[in-house]
Amino acid sequence: MLKTVLGALLIAALSLSAQPRVVATRFAAPDLPVADAVFVPPAEVAAGSDCAPALQRAIDDLAARGGGTLFLPAARYAINSPIVVKEGVVLRGDNPRPAVAEFGTLFVIRHEQAGEATPPTFGLQRGSGLRELVFWYPEQRLDTPRPYPWTIATTAAHAGNNQSIINCTLVNPYRAIKIGDHFNELHTIRNVRLSPLHTGIEIDSVTDIGRLDNVRIDLAVWTASGLPGAPPTADNATEPPLARLGVTGVDIGRSDWEYIYDLQIRGVATGLRFRKGLRGSTNAVMAYCRIDDCDTALELNELNGVGLSAYNCDFSGRKHAVLGSERFTTVAQFHSCRFSSPARAIQLGGGGTLSS
């Protein structure tokens, strides 16, 4: 009888511990934060420490229970090895709005430097997400960027739909966010700020609607972070540093309807590019976007037959506001948009059509 009672009490305790609960945050949250589990932050980020294995175990445990939200309190977390966010799991941090990187949930990343074949630091399976998190590379440098792997990327294994990145700041990634080029659908990237040193967001092989909403790509994300090693503001530079590095803001291969709202890109080489992807090309709509102080603001390399529709957007480029390559043979329509360039604002090299 005693064993039966103890067993029942243990089962009850485990069930209770697995119940979702409201968590207290240091900073005001945009909603009521509810978590299924809480990750205990380290007392300090010592040299050579790595929170990734413990964080992976917590993710795996929550995924085995059916998924849910894993809350990471405001602290610094050393990440020196890759993490896979399993299906149905969301990592949620605690950050002020607007983000102040140094005082919220901050990932201090020293993941192995390598090429694109290296696993991303945070891999996203279908139905997973990241929110209220800050990603920072303390050893990254603006003058000689280190080619870290993708900070966040969808995974080829357990690929699919509904990955989300919300209310996050990527301070100084080399390659920031990759969606595809394996099968995927219905990504949401919302309220995200980043300062990439190679590529901001790359999207491909999306076979149902993707969303970019209130995304900011600007060196100021890093310079204004207050984090150690942040470069000084370069307002008077004849060529913005990210343009000099050849940075691409958003690069889209195939997306069957990419909805782009309030995308702000400043000071890179190519702001927004549409090109041929692994499995085809894109049709998209944009509204209330601003791409300025870039070499080329909008590059139309290839679109599918439906094309692009842009409303109330600003395109400003030092070389081109809009550049259509010889491969651009479809259509882009602009309504209430503005174009500016000290050189040639609009240039078409192929048989495509621009209309307004």
Secondary structure as GFF3:
##gff-version 3
##sequence-region A 1 356
A	DSSP	alpha_helix	2	17	.	.	.	ID=ss1
A	DSSP	beta_strand	21	22	.	.	.	ID=ss2
A	DSSP	beta_strand	34	35	.	.	.	ID=ss3
A	DSSP	beta_strand	37	38	.	.	.	ID=ss4
A	DSSP	alpha_helix	52	64	.	.	.	ID=ss5
A	DSSP	beta_strand	68	71	.	.	.	ID=ss6
A	DSSP	beta_strand	75	79	.	.	.	ID=ss7
A	DSSP	beta_strand	83	85	.	.	.	ID=ss8
A	DSSP	beta_strand	89	92	.	.	.	ID=ss9
A	DSSP	three_ten_helix	101	103	.	.	.	ID=ss10
A	DSSP	beta_strand	105	109	.	.	.	ID=ss11
A	DSSP	beta_strand	122	124	.	.	.	ID=ss12
A	DSSP	beta_strand	129	131	.	.	.	ID=ss13
A	DSSP	beta_strand	134	136	.	.	.	ID=ss14
A	DSSP	beta_strand	152	154	.	.	.	ID=ss15
A	DSSP	beta_strand	164	170	.	.	.	ID=ss16
A	DSSP	beta_strand	175	179	.	.	.	ID=ss17
A	DSSP	beta_strand	188	194	.	.	.	ID=ss18
A	DSSP	beta_strand	199	203	.	.	.	ID=ss19
A	DSSP	beta_strand	210	217	.	.	.	ID=ss20
A	DSSP	alpha_helix	220	223	.	.	.	ID=ss21
A	DSSP	alpha_helix	241	244	.	.	.	ID=ss22
A	DSSP	beta_strand	248	252	.	.	.	ID=ss23
A	DSSP	beta_strand	256	266	.	.	.	ID=ss24
A	DSSP	beta_strand	270	274	.	.	.	ID=ss25
A	DSSP	beta_strand	283	287	.	.	.	ID=ss26
A	DSSP	beta_strand	290	300	.	.	.	ID=ss27
A	DSSP	beta_strand	308	311	.	.	.	ID=ss28
A	DSSP	beta_strand	314	324	.	.	.	ID=ss29
A	DSSP	beta_strand	331	335	.	.	.	ID=ss30
A	DSSP	beta_strand	338	340	.	.	.	ID=ss31
A	DSSP	beta_strand	346	348	.	.	.	ID=ss32
A	DSSP	beta_strand	353	355	.	.	.	ID=ss33
###
